[in-house]
Amino acid sequence: METIQVLDRAEARLPRWMAAAAALVTGGALAIGHARFAAGFALGALVAILGYSWLHQAIERALTFSQGRLPKGLIAKLAVRYPLLLGAVFLFYRTGWLPFDAVLAGLMVPVAGAMLECFNQVGGALRR
């Protein structure tokens, strides 16, 4: 199979892996009675997945864009990514409204998604 096709399919699976990891941890925390942790984790995961999605869209559009200037909406998404992330982290650190460690753990969901895709790739290679 061609490498580009493999990478395209892996790229398409990555958001599903992230959502699955977020749902699994959030559901597990709820199941054992840690609702505040679950809410903090879910919020951190949502911010992280949103940031990943915006970055992915921006890179894809930038690489396939043929005119001289990128759309303003795309630039705005890139400009808002880190302030949104830092604002969320600062808000929960200062207020204690949701557990800070849970929000930080949720921000790691893209890493978990990438690791799950790596395991999927290794498993597929071992099966062949």
Secondary structure, 3 states (H helix, E strand, C coil): CCHHHHHHHHHHHHHHHHHHHHHHHHHHHHHCCCHHHHHHHHHHHHHHHHHHHHHHHHHHHHHHCCCCCCCHHHHHHHHHHHHHHHHHHHHHHHHCCCCHHHHHHHCCHHHHHHHHHHHHHHHHHHHC
